[in-house]
């Protein structure tokens, strides 16, 4: 069973926006997150948007 990444424009835009928001939450000097629960929600939404791009091949 092979998986392939299908570039869906909605998923790409969602992943880009959520990824940037998640990146802004991280403080790289102290390696902490400003709001941990909000960062967790961003991470879950980011993984779901990436998951929508991964589809099974129909062969």
PQR file of N, CA, C, O and H, with PARSE charges and radii, in Angstrom:
ATOM      1  N   UNK A   1       0.840  -1.167   0.000 -0.4000 1.5000
ATOM      2  CA  UNK A   1       0.000   0.000   0.000 -0.0000 2.0000
ATOM      3  C   UNK A   1       0.892   1.239   0.000  0.5500 1.7000
ATOM      4  O   UNK A   1       1.614   1.499   0.963 -0.5500 1.4000
ATOM      5  N   UNK A   2       0.833   1.976  -1.063 -0.4000 1.5000
ATOM      6  CA  UNK A   2       1.674   3.152  -1.169 -0.0000 2.0000
ATOM      7  C   UNK A   2       0.857   4.401  -0.880  0.5500 1.7000
ATOM      8  O   UNK A   2      -0.328   4.492  -1.203 -0.5500 1.4000
ATOM      9  H   UNK A   2       0.247   1.765  -1.845  0.4000 1.0000
ATOM     10  N   UNK A   3       1.532   5.351  -0.263 -0.4000 1.5000
ATOM     11  CA  UNK A   3       0.924   6.647   0.019 -0.0000 2.0000
ATOM     12  C   UNK A   3       1.600   7.691  -0.853  0.5500 1.7000
ATOM     13  O   UNK A   3       2.796   7.605  -1.128 -0.5500 1.4000
ATOM     14  H   UNK A   3       2.494   5.277  -0.001  0.4000 1.0000
ATOM     15  N   UNK A   4       0.836   8.660  -1.276 -0.4000 1.5000
ATOM     16  CA  UNK A   4       1.439   9.752  -2.026 -0.0000 2.0000
ATOM     17  C   UNK A   4       0.869  11.071  -1.523  0.5500 1.7000
ATOM     18  O   UNK A   4      -0.241  11.124  -0.994 -0.5500 1.4000
ATOM     19  H   UNK A   4      -0.136   8.730  -1.052  0.4000 1.0000
ATOM     20  N   UNK A   5       1.636  12.116  -1.694 -0.4000 1.5000
ATOM     21  CA  UNK A   5       1.224  13.440  -1.243 -0.0000 2.0000
ATOM     22  C   UNK A   5       0.551  14.152  -2.411  0.5500 1.7000
ATOM     23  O   UNK A   5       1.157  14.381  -3.457 -0.5500 1.4000
ATOM     24  H   UNK A   5       2.538  12.073  -2.123  0.4000 1.0000
ATOM     25  N   UNK A   6      -0.709  14.492  -2.203 -0.4000 1.5000
ATOM     26  CA  UNK A   6      -1.486  15.190  -3.217 -0.0000 2.0000
ATOM     27  C   UNK A   6      -1.529  16.667  -2.844  0.5500 1.7000
ATOM     28  O   UNK A   6      -2.069  17.019  -1.796 -0.5500 1.4000
ATOM     29  H   UNK A   6      -1.202  14.305  -1.353  0.4000 1.0000
ATOM     30  N   UNK A   7      -0.970  17.533  -3.679 -0.4000 1.5000
ATOM     31  CA  UNK A   7      -0.942  18.957  -3.335 -0.0000 2.0000
ATOM     32  C   UNK A   7      -2.318  19.605  -3.485  0.5500 1.7000
ATOM     33  O   UNK A   7      -2.677  20.088  -4.559 -0.5500 1.4000
ATOM     34  H   UNK A   7      -0.531  17.247  -4.531  0.4000 1.0000
ATOM     35  N   UNK A   8      -3.074  19.606  -2.399 -0.4000 1.5000
ATOM     36  CA  UNK A   8      -4.377  20.262  -2.357 -0.0000 2.0000
ATOM     37  C   UNK A   8      -4.152  21.692  -1.879  0.5500 1.7000
ATOM     38  O   UNK A   8      -3.528  21.900  -0.839 -0.5500 1.4000
ATOM     39  H   UNK A   8      -2.782  19.214  -1.526  0.4000 1.0000
ATOM     40  N   UNK A   9      -4.645  22.672  -2.612 -0.4000 1.5000
ATOM     41  CA  UNK A   9      -4.339  24.072  -2.323 -0.0000 2.0000
ATOM     42  C   UNK A   9      -4.865  24.500  -0.954  0.5500 1.7000
ATOM     43  O   UNK A   9      -4.220  25.292  -0.267 -0.5500 1.4000
ATOM     44  H   UNK A   9      -5.153  22.504  -3.457  0.4000 1.0000
ATOM     45  N   UNK A  10      -6.016  23.991  -0.555 -0.4000 1.5000
ATOM     46  CA  UNK A  10      -6.572  24.351   0.751 -0.0000 2.0000
ATOM     47  C   UNK A  10      -5.708  23.793   1.872  0.5500 1.7000
ATOM     48  O   UNK A  10      -5.452  24.483   2.858 -0.5500 1.4000
ATOM     49  H   UNK A  10      -6.540  23.348  -1.113  0.4000 1.0000
ATOM     50  N   UNK A  11      -5.259  22.559   1.731 -0.4000 1.5000
ATOM     51  CA  UNK A  11      -4.405  21.959   2.754 -0.0000 2.0000
ATOM     52  C   UNK A  11      -3.048  22.652   2.831  0.5500 1.7000
ATOM     53  O   UNK A  11      -2.485  22.798   3.916 -0.5500 1.4000
ATOM     54  H   UNK A  11      -5.467  21.998   0.929  0.4000 1.0000
ATOM     55  N   UNK A  12      -2.529  23.073   1.697 -0.4000 1.5000
ATOM     56  CA  UNK A  12      -1.243  23.765   1.683 -0.0000 2.0000
ATOM     57  C   UNK A  12      -1.357  25.115   2.385  0.5500 1.7000
ATOM     58  O   UNK A  12      -0.484  25.485   3.170 -0.5500 1.4000
ATOM     59  H   UNK A  12      -2.986  22.954   0.816  0.4000 1.0000
ATOM     60  N   UNK A  13      -2.431  25.848   2.104 -0.4000 1.5000
ATOM     61  CA  UNK A  13      -2.618  27.149   2.746 -0.0000 2.0000
ATOM     62  C   UNK A  13      -2.820  26.984   4.244  0.5500 1.7000
ATOM     63  O   UNK A  13      -2.239  27.730   5.033 -0.5500 1.4000
ATOM     64  H   UNK A  13      -3.140  25.547   1.466  0.4000 1.0000
ATOM     65  N   UNK A  14      -3.646  26.006   4.650 -0.4000 1.5000
ATOM     66  CA  UNK A  14      -3.855  25.757   6.079 -0.0000 2.0000
ATOM     67  C   UNK A  14      -2.554  25.365   6.770  0.5500 1.7000
ATOM     68  O   UNK A  14      -2.250  25.871   7.850 -0.5500 1.4000
ATOM     69  H   UNK A  14      -4.118  25.400   4.010  0.4000 1.0000
ATOM     70  N   UNK A  15      -1.789  24.474   6.162 -0.4000 1.5000
ATOM     71  CA  UNK A  15      -0.527  24.034   6.768 -0.0000 2.0000
ATOM     72  C   UNK A  15       0.448  25.199   6.875  0.5500 1.7000
ATOM     73  O   UNK A  15       1.177  25.303   7.862 -0.5500 1.4000
ATOM     74  H   UNK A  15      -2.036  24.063   5.285  0.4000 1.0000
ATOM     75  N   UNK A  16       0.473  26.061   5.894 -0.4000 1.5000
ATOM     76  CA  UNK A  16       1.378  27.207   5.926 -0.0000 2.0000
ATOM     77  C   UNK A  16       0.998  28.197   7.031  0.5500 1.7000
ATOM     78  O   UNK A  16       1.861  28.647   7.786 -0.5500 1.4000
ATOM     79  H   UNK A  16      -0.119  25.978   5.092  0.4000 1.0000
ATOM     80  N   UNK A  17      -0.275  28.533   7.125 -0.4000 1.5000
ATOM     81  CA  UNK A  17      -0.725  29.487   8.141 -0.0000 2.0000
ATOM     82  C   UNK A  17      -0.539  28.931   9.547  0.5500 1.7000
ATOM     83  O   UNK A  17      -0.032  29.621  10.431 -0.5500 1.4000
ATOM     84  H   UNK A  17      -0.976  28.168   6.513  0.4000 1.0000
ATOM     85  N   UNK A  18      -0.948  27.692   9.749 -0.4000 1.5000
ATOM     86  CA  UNK A  18      -0.835  27.087  11.080 -0.0000 2.0000
ATOM     87  C   UNK A  18       0.627  26.845  11.447  0.5500 1.7000
ATOM     88  O   UNK A  18       1.008  26.992  12.608 -0.5500 1.4000
ATOM     89  H   UNK A  18      -1.360  27.132   9.030  0.4000 1.0000
ATOM     90  N   UNK A  19       1.437  26.480  10.474 -0.4000 1.5000
ATOM     91  CA  UNK A  19       2.864  26.271  10.735 -0.0000 2.0000
ATOM     92  C   UNK A  19       3.565  27.553  11.158  0.5500 1.7000
ATOM     93  O   UNK A  19       4.408  27.537  12.055 -0.5500 1.4000
ATOM     94  H   UNK A  19       1.128  26.360   9.530  0.4000 1.0000
ATOM     95  N   UNK A  20       3.221  28.660  10.517 -0.4000 1.5000
ATOM     96  CA  UNK A  20       3.807  29.947  10.894 -0.0000 2.0000
ATOM     97  C   UNK A  20       3.347  30.354  12.289  0.5500 1.7000
ATOM     98  O   UNK A  20       4.142  30.856  13.084 -0.5500 1.4000
ATOM     99  H   UNK A  20       2.537  28.673   9.788  0.4000 1.0000
ATOM    100  N   UNK A  21       2.073  30.141  12.590 -0.4000 1.5000
ATOM    101  CA  UNK A  21       1.561  30.476  13.920 -0.0000 2.0000
ATOM    102  C   UNK A  21       2.233  29.624  14.997  0.5500 1.7000
ATOM    103  O   UNK A  21       2.546  30.122  16.078 -0.5500 1.4000
ATOM    104  H   UNK A  21       1.427  29.733  11.945  0.4000 1.0000
ATOM    105  N   UNK A  22       2.451  28.368  14.710 -0.4000 1.5000
ATOM    106  CA  UNK A  22       3.136  27.487  15.650 -0.0000 2.0000
ATOM    107  C   UNK A  22       4.594  27.897  15.819  0.5500 1.7000
ATOM    108  O   UNK A  22       5.129  27.854  16.927 -0.5500 1.4000
ATOM    109  H   UNK A  22       2.198  27.963  13.832  0.4000 1.0000
ATOM    110  N   UNK A  23       5.231  28.291  14.734 -0.4000 1.5000
ATOM    111  CA  UNK A  23       6.621  28.724  14.785 -0.0000 2.0000
ATOM    112  C   UNK A  23       6.787  29.979  15.632  0.5500 1.7000
ATOM    113  O   UNK A  23       7.791  30.134  16.327 -0.5500 1.4000
ATOM    114  H   UNK A  23       4.797  28.326  13.834  0.4000 1.0000
ATOM    115  N   UNK A  24       5.807  30.874  15.577 -0.4000 1.5000
ATOM    116  CA  UNK A  24       5.866  32.103  16.368 -0.0000 2.0000
ATOM    117  C   UNK A  24       5.683  31.844  17.863  0.5500 1.7000
ATOM    118  O   UNK A  24       6.113  32.653  18.686 -0.5500 1.4000
ATOM    119  H   UNK A  24       4.991  30.748  15.012  0.4000 1.0000
ATOM    120  N   UNK A  25       5.057  30.735  18.218 -0.4000 1.5000
ATOM    121  CA  UNK A  25       4.828  30.408  19.620 -0.0000 2.0000
ATOM    122  C   UNK A  25       6.104  29.947  20.331  0.5500 1.7000
ATOM    123  O   UNK A  25       6.194  30.034  21.556 -0.5500 1.4000
ATOM    124  H   UNK A  25       4.708  30.078  17.550  0.4000 1.0000
ATOM    125  N   UNK A  26       7.078  29.463  19.580 -0.4000 1.5000
ATOM    126  CA  UNK A  26       8.281  28.869  20.163 -0.0000 2.0000
ATOM    127  C   UNK A  26       9.314  29.952  20.449  0.5500 1.7000
ATOM    128  O   UNK A  26       9.623  30.775  19.586 -0.5500 1.4000
ATOM    129  H   UNK A  26       7.004  29.392  18.585  0.4000 1.0000
ATOM    130  N   UNK A  27       9.844  29.942  21.672 -0.4000 1.5000
ATOM    131  CA  UNK A  27      10.936  30.829  22.063 -0.0000 2.0000
ATOM    132  C   UNK A  27      12.218  30.002  21.988  0.5500 1.7000
ATOM    133  O   UNK A  27      12.447  29.137  22.833 -0.5500 1.4000
ATOM    134  H   UNK A  27       9.594  29.274  22.372  0.4000 1.0000
ATOM    135  N   UNK A  28      13.052  30.262  20.986 -0.4000 1.5000
ATOM    136  CA  UNK A  28      14.213  29.419  20.738 -0.0000 2.0000
ATOM    137  C   UNK A  28      15.374  29.689  21.699  0.5500 1.7000
ATOM    138  O   UNK A  28      16.250  28.838  21.844 -0.5500 1.4000
ATOM    139  H   UNK A  28      12.866  30.965  20.300  0.4000 1.0000
ATOM    140  N   UNK A  29      15.401  30.833  22.347 -0.4000 1.5000
ATOM    141  CA  UNK A  29      16.464  31.101  23.316 -0.0000 2.0000
ATOM    142  C   UNK A  29      16.301  30.233  24.552  0.5500 1.7000
ATOM    143  O   UNK A  29      17.265  29.644  25.039 -0.5500 1.4000
ATOM    144  H   UNK A  29      14.689  31.525  22.229  0.4000 1.0000
ATOM    145  N   UNK A  30      15.078  30.158  25.054 -0.4000 1.5000
ATOM    146  CA  UNK A  30      14.817  29.380  26.262 -0.0000 2.0000
ATOM    147  C   UNK A  30      14.255  27.996  25.970  0.5500 1.7000
ATOM    148  O   UNK A  30      14.064  27.194  26.884 -0.5500 1.4000
ATOM    149  H   UNK A  30      14.295  30.636  24.658  0.4000 1.0000
ATOM    150  N   UNK A  31      13.988  27.717  24.695 -0.4000 1.5000
ATOM    151  CA  UNK A  31      13.371  26.465  24.257 -0.0000 2.0000
ATOM    152  C   UNK A  31      12.072  26.199  25.017  0.5500 1.7000
ATOM    153  O   UNK A  31      11.862  25.108  25.546 -0.5500 1.4000
ATOM    154  H   UNK A  31      14.143  28.368  23.953  0.4000 1.0000
ATOM    155  N   UNK A  32      11.208  27.208  25.062 -0.4000 1.5000
ATOM    156  CA  UNK A  32       9.899  27.086  25.684 -0.0000 2.0000
ATOM    157  C   UNK A  32       8.837  27.557  24.704  0.5500 1.7000
ATOM    158  O   UNK A  32       9.129  28.065  23.622 -0.5500 1.4000
ATOM    159  H   UNK A  32      11.379  28.095  24.631  0.4000 1.0000
ATOM    160  N   UNK A  33       7.608  27.370  25.122 -0.4000 1.5000
ATOM    161  CA  UNK A  33       6.466  27.800  24.324 -0.0000 2.0000
ATOM    162  C   UNK A  33       5.692  28.807  25.150  0.5500 1.7000
ATOM    163  O   UNK A  33       5.505  28.613  26.351 -0.5500 1.4000
ATOM    164  H   UNK A  33       7.370  26.957  26.001  0.4000 1.0000
ATOM    165  N   UNK A  34       5.236  29.890  24.514 -0.4000 1.5000
ATOM    166  CA  UNK A  34       4.515  30.940  25.243 -0.0000 2.0000
ATOM    167  C   UNK A  34       3.231  30.398  25.869  0.5500 1.7000
ATOM    168  O   UNK A  34       3.031  30.509  27.079 -0.5500 1.4000
ATOM    169  H   UNK A  34       5.387  30.047  23.539  0.4000 1.0000
ATOM    170  N   UNK A  35       2.380  29.824  25.059 -0.4000 1.5000
ATOM    171  CA  UNK A  35       1.096  29.283  25.517 -0.0000 2.0000
ATOM    172  C   UNK A  35       1.046  27.802  25.117  0.5500 1.7000
ATOM    173  O   UNK A  35       0.744  27.483  23.967 -0.5500 1.4000
ATOM    174  H   UNK A  35       2.543  29.734  24.076  0.4000 1.0000
ATOM    175  N   UNK A  36       1.340  26.900  26.058 -0.4000 1.5000
ATOM    176  CA  UNK A  36       1.459  25.477  25.703 -0.0000 2.0000
ATOM    177  C   UNK A  36       0.173  24.859  25.146  0.5500 1.7000
ATOM    178  O   UNK A  36       0.240  24.060  24.211 -0.5500 1.4000
ATOM    179  H   UNK A  36       1.586  27.159  26.992  0.4000 1.0000
ATOM    180  N   UNK A  37      -0.979  25.203  25.689 -0.4000 1.5000
ATOM    181  CA  UNK A  37      -2.216  24.603  25.192 -0.0000 2.0000
ATOM    182  C   UNK A  37      -2.551  25.087  23.780  0.5500 1.7000
ATOM    183  O   UNK A  37      -3.018  24.310  22.947 -0.5500 1.4000
ATOM    184  H   UNK A  37      -1.033  25.852  26.448  0.4000 1.0000
ATOM    185  N   UNK A  38      -2.314  26.349  23.520 -0.4000 1.5000
ATOM    186  CA  UNK A  38      -2.552  26.877  22.181 -0.0000 2.0000
ATOM    187  C   UNK A  38      -1.568  26.261  21.184  0.5500 1.7000
ATOM    188  O   UNK A  38      -1.940  25.970  20.047 -0.5500 1.4000
ATOM    189  H   UNK A  38      -1.934  26.980  24.197  0.4000 1.0000
ATOM    190  N   UNK A  39      -0.341  26.066  21.596 -0.4000 1.5000
ATOM    191  CA  UNK A  39       0.643  25.424  20.724 -0.0000 2.0000
ATOM    192  C   UNK A  39       0.253  23.976  20.432  0.5500 1.7000
ATOM    193  O   UNK A  39       0.496  23.478  19.332 -0.5500 1.4000
ATOM    194  H   UNK A  39      -0.039  26.302  22.519  0.4000 1.0000
ATOM    195  N   UNK A  40      -0.345  23.304  21.403 -0.4000 1.5000
ATOM    196  CA  UNK A  40      -0.811  21.931  21.194 -0.0000 2.0000
ATOM    197  C   UNK A  40      -1.953  21.896  20.186  0.5500 1.7000
ATOM    198  O   UNK A  40      -2.006  21.009  19.335 -0.5500 1.4000
ATOM    199  H   UNK A  40      -0.543  23.708  22.297  0.4000 1.0000
ATOM    200  N   UNK A  41      -2.859  22.850  20.279 -0.4000 1.5000
ATOM    201  CA  UNK A  41      -3.961  22.934  19.314 -0.0000 2.0000
ATOM    202  C   UNK A  41      -3.411  23.221  17.916  0.5500 1.7000
ATOM    203  O   UNK A  41      -3.857  22.622  16.938 -0.5500 1.4000
ATOM    204  H   UNK A  41      -2.816  23.571  20.971  0.4000 1.0000
ATOM    205  N   UNK A  42      -2.445  24.133  17.822 -0.4000 1.5000
ATOM    206  CA  UNK A  42      -1.810  24.418  16.530 -0.0000 2.0000
ATOM    207  C   UNK A  42      -1.121  23.174  15.967  0.5500 1.7000
ATOM    208  O   UNK A  42      -1.207  22.907  14.768 -0.5500 1.4000
ATOM    209  H   UNK A  42      -2.083  24.620  18.617  0.4000 1.0000
ATOM    210  N   UNK A  43      -0.445  22.419  16.819 -0.4000 1.5000
ATOM    211  CA  UNK A  43       0.254  21.219  16.363 -0.0000 2.0000
ATOM    212  C   UNK A  43      -0.724  20.174  15.851  0.5500 1.7000
ATOM    213  O   UNK A  43      -0.479  19.555  14.816 -0.5500 1.4000
ATOM    214  H   UNK A  43      -0.376  22.635  17.792  0.4000 1.0000
ATOM    215  N   UNK A  44      -1.821  19.969  16.558 -0.4000 1.5000
ATOM    216  CA  UNK A  44      -2.823  18.998  16.118 -0.0000 2.0000
ATOM    217  C   UNK A  44      -3.441  19.427  14.789  0.5500 1.7000
ATOM    218  O   UNK A  44      -3.612  18.604  13.890 -0.5500 1.4000
ATOM    219  H   UNK A  44      -2.019  20.472  17.399  0.4000 1.0000
ATOM    220  N   UNK A  45      -3.774  20.698  14.662 -0.4000 1.5000
ATOM    221  CA  UNK A  45      -4.344  21.199  13.409 -0.0000 2.0000
ATOM    222  C   UNK A  45      -3.341  21.103  12.267  0.5500 1.7000
ATOM    223  O   UNK A  45      -3.720  20.814  11.133 -0.5500 1.4000
ATOM    224  H   UNK A  45      -3.635  21.367  15.393  0.4000 1.0000
ATOM    225  N   UNK A  46      -2.063  21.342  12.556 -0.4000 1.5000
ATOM    226  CA  UNK A  46      -1.018  21.233  11.532 -0.0000 2.0000
ATOM    227  C   UNK A  46      -0.895  19.788  11.049  0.5500 1.7000
ATOM    228  O   UNK A  46      -0.791  19.537   9.849 -0.5500 1.4000
ATOM    229  H   UNK A  46      -1.755  21.577  13.478  0.4000 1.0000
ATOM    230  N   UNK A  47      -0.906  18.845  11.982 -0.4000 1.5000
ATOM    231  CA  UNK A  47      -0.800  17.432  11.603 -0.0000 2.0000
ATOM    232  C   UNK A  47      -2.026  16.966  10.821  0.5500 1.7000
ATOM    233  O   UNK A  47      -1.899  16.153   9.905 -0.5500 1.4000
ATOM    234  H   UNK A  47      -0.989  19.049  12.958  0.4000 1.0000
ATOM    235  N   UNK A  48      -3.201  17.465  11.168 -0.4000 1.5000
ATOM    236  CA  UNK A  48      -4.409  17.105  10.422 -0.0000 2.0000
ATOM    237  C   UNK A  48      -4.352  17.666   9.005  0.5500 1.7000
ATOM    238  O   UNK A  48      -4.735  16.983   8.055 -0.5500 1.4000
ATOM    239  H   UNK A  48      -3.304  18.125  11.912  0.4000 1.0000
ATOM    240  N   UNK A  49      -3.881  18.895   8.855 -0.4000 1.5000
ATOM    241  CA  UNK A  49      -3.790  19.473   7.509 -0.0000 2.0000
ATOM    242  C   UNK A  49      -2.759  18.745   6.654  0.5500 1.7000
ATOM    243  O   UNK A  49      -2.942  18.612   5.444 -0.5500 1.4000
ATOM    244  H   UNK A  49      -3.569  19.449   9.627  0.4000 1.0000
ATOM    245  N   UNK A  50      -1.683  18.275   7.268 -0.4000 1.5000
ATOM    246  CA  UNK A  50      -0.713  17.458   6.532 -0.0000 2.0000
ATOM    247  C   UNK A  50      -1.329  16.093   6.200  0.5500 1.7000
ATOM    248  O   UNK A  50      -1.087  15.534   5.130 -0.5500 1.4000
ATOM    249  H   UNK A  50      -1.535  18.383   8.251  0.4000 1.0000
ATOM    250  N   UNK A  51      -2.120  15.573   7.125 -0.4000 1.5000
ATOM    251  CA  UNK A  51      -2.779  14.286   6.900 -0.0000 2.0000
ATOM    252  C   UNK A  51      -3.756  14.320   5.744  0.5500 1.7000
ATOM    253  O   UNK A  51      -3.927  13.312   5.059 -0.5500 1.4000
ATOM    254  H   UNK A  51      -2.317  16.026   7.994  0.4000 1.0000
ATOM    255  N   UNK A  52      -4.401  15.452   5.506 -0.4000 1.5000
ATOM    256  CA  UNK A  52      -5.301  15.571   4.366 -0.0000 2.0000
ATOM    257  C   UNK A  52      -4.552  15.524   3.038  0.5500 1.7000
ATOM    258  O   UNK A  52      -5.131  15.174   2.010 -0.5500 1.4000
ATOM    259  H   UNK A  52      -4.261  16.272   6.062  0.4000 1.0000
ATOM    260  N   UNK A  53      -3.287  15.870   3.054 -0.4000 1.5000
ATOM    261  CA  UNK A  53      -2.509  15.835   1.814 -0.0000 2.0000
ATOM    262  C   UNK A  53      -1.996  14.431   1.487  0.5500 1.7000
ATOM    263  O   UNK A  53      -1.677  14.144   0.333 -0.5500 1.4000
ATOM    264  H   UNK A  53      -2.816  16.154   3.889  0.4000 1.0000
ATOM    265  N   UNK A  54      -1.915  13.556   2.493 -0.4000 1.5000
ATOM    266  CA  UNK A  54      -1.395  12.207   2.270 -0.0000 2.0000
ATOM    267  C   UNK A  54      -2.569  11.291   1.975  0.5500 1.7000
ATOM    268  O   UNK A  54      -3.477  11.142   2.792 -0.5500 1.4000
ATOM    269  H   UNK A  54      -2.174  13.789   3.430  0.4000 1.0000
ATOM    270  N   UNK A  55      -2.540  10.694   0.826 -0.4000 1.5000
ATOM    271  CA  UNK A  55      -3.638   9.810   0.393 -0.0000 2.0000
ATOM    272  C   UNK A  55      -3.055   8.477  -0.049  0.5500 1.7000
ATOM    273  O   UNK A  55      -1.891   8.384  -0.437 -0.5500 1.4000
ATOM    274  H   UNK A  55      -1.802  10.815   0.162  0.4000 1.0000
ATOM    275  N   UNK A  56      -3.893   7.451   0.020 -0.4000 1.5000
ATOM    276  CA  UNK A  56      -3.487   6.141  -0.480 -0.0000 2.0000
ATOM    277  C   UNK A  56      -3.578   6.151  -2.005  0.5500 1.7000
ATOM    278  O   UNK A  56      -4.472   6.768  -2.583 -0.5500 1.4000
ATOM    279  H   UNK A  56      -4.838   7.528   0.336  0.4000 1.0000
ATOM    280  N   UNK A  57      -2.640   5.459  -2.644 -0.4000 1.5000
ATOM    281  CA  UNK A  57      -2.735   5.346  -4.090 -0.0000 2.0000
ATOM    282  C   UNK A  57      -3.806   4.307  -4.415  0.5500 1.7000
ATOM    283  O   UNK A  57      -4.002   3.354  -3.660 -0.5500 1.4000
ATOM    284  H   UNK A  57      -1.913   4.958  -2.175  0.4000 1.0000
ATOM    285  N   UNK A  58      -4.486   4.492  -5.521 -0.4000 1.5000
ATOM    286  CA  UNK A  58      -5.628   3.633  -5.858 -0.0000 2.0000
ATOM    287  C   UNK A  58      -5.258   2.525  -6.827  0.5500 1.7000
ATOM    288  O   UNK A  58      -6.084   2.105  -7.638 -0.5500 1.4000
ATOM    289  H   UNK A  58      -4.327   5.266  -6.134  0.4000 1.0000
ATOM    290  N   UNK A  59      -4.038   2.055  -6.749 -0.4000 1.5000
ATOM    291  CA  UNK A  59      -3.621   0.984  -7.660 -0.0000 2.0000
ATOM    292  C   UNK A  59      -3.662  -0.336  -6.978  0.5500 1.7000
ATOM    293  O   UNK A  59      -3.343  -1.356  -7.588 -0.5500 1.4000
ATOM    294  H   UNK A  59      -3.368   2.396  -6.090  0.4000 1.0000
TER
END
